[in-house]
Amino acid sequence: MEPDDEIYANGEADSSNSRNRPIISSEQLDIEAYAGLYTGRTKITRLLFIADQCGQNNNTAMQMEALRMAYEEIKKGENTQLFRDVVHKIDGRLGDDYGMDSAWCEMVDRRADQRKEKLENELNAYRTNLIKESIRMGYNDFGDYYYAHGSLAEAFKSYVRTRDYCTTSKHVIHMCMSAILVSIEMGQFTHVTSYINKAEQTADALDPNTVSKLRCAAGLANLDAKKYKLAARKFLEVGPELGNSYNEVIAPQDVATYGGLCALASFDRMELKNKVIDSINFRNFLELVPEVRELIHDFYSSHYASCLDYLGNLKANLMLDIHLHDHVQTLYDQIRNKALIQYTHPFLSVDLHMMANAFKTTVASLEKELEALINDNQIQARIDSHNKILYARHADQRNATFQRVLQTGSEFDRDVRAMLLRANLIKLEYKASRKP
């Protein structure tokens, strides 16, 4: 291969490359395995989100599977309103076994009313006796009660009310973590950020596992706010202590996926190397999602065709993720734009035919993408549409060198004058002090 050919082949798939490996297949998401990563309310909400998305895409089989699992999971709890909603969505399509169970609903509601009355009586007694710890536990029990029955706003209020009765740092941390959990479920990420800050102010009571949970919550809050660089940094700071201890909110596989994609979209090449690829801590998470690990390595190694293949195969399943769904297209666009910029950056000219082949697109589509980047001043170049060549518009190096020389000369002249002035002042002071 000639030197120029090697330059233009940057990012192109090389059949002789020993790094070749099979690209992941775009298989349908294994809902059962996916749901098994989570517990509690988030497991149900994720299943219902998948069902809604599949319903919009006319994937009835997958929709019914998600609804069936949601139905079974809800019946393990006490949220009768959510149960009725799921039964309505199923609409008899899964047979009599997955229809309305009025007897179960009545039993659960009756038991819930009895428990609520008991909690109210206990709390009133605690208030009368002015026992702070008992009052705190009473409000906390109310929060658990409302959370179990799907009244998230009431659960949030009850958890927050425990703050006035917290007597130790651990109580404050427990209150903050409960408020964060409910806020994430409600999608109120401003509350999430607020209670993360409150928890971090109680640093003496924070163990490594709690710190990792707070990093996850902060990552989700920044992701929701489209602050992808901050989100990436938070996910990268999550420690291995997390394990499966926070699967009522997030799985360790999510940490790798969210953190990896946000880093690709927002980090420069040096940050990607130092904070992601060379990070021993984050490497443990990436091992759980080999596809994300490989696409990050491919991107850094300029194997853009392979990287984009991985992204393309992952996209359908990422669109079924409740937190990532709204950001997938934006992240993909930013990653692709970064790849285009990195491809063109080192060269004075690039053959668009070779570049289009490397990115598995047409020359016409590539031209439009490059035009947008040039107009946005992300690439300093011009396109020869006739010959299909991109010419870099580098700065005038000779003029820039002269300007630097003149600036250096001016600074030197200023410094010498200052030194002479100081020397004269010292000399005059010395003479004045010697006069009788």
Buried (B, 14 or more C-beta within 10 A) or exposed (E): EEEEEEBBBBBBBEEEEEEEEEBBEEEBBEBEEBBEBBBBBBBBBBBBBBBBBBBEEEBEEBBBBBBBBBBBBBBEBBBBEBBBBBBEBBEEEBEEEBEEBEEEBEEBBEEBEEBBEEBEEBBEEBEEEEBEEBBBBBBBBBBBBBBBBBBBEBBBBBBBBBBEBBEEBBBBBBBBBBBBBBBBBBEBBEBBBBBBEBBBEBEEBBEEBBBBBBBBBBBBBBBBEEBBBBBBBBBBBBBEEBEEEBBBBBBBBBBBBBBBBBBBBBBEEEBBEEBBBEBEEBEBBBEBBEBBBBBBBBBBBBBBBBBBBBBBBBEBBBBBBBBBEEBBEEBBEBBBBBBBEBBBEEBEBBBBBBBBBBBEBEBEEBBEBBEEBBEEEBBEBEBEEEEBBBBBEEEEEEEEEEEEEEEEEEEEEEEEEEEEEEEEEEEEEEEEEEEE
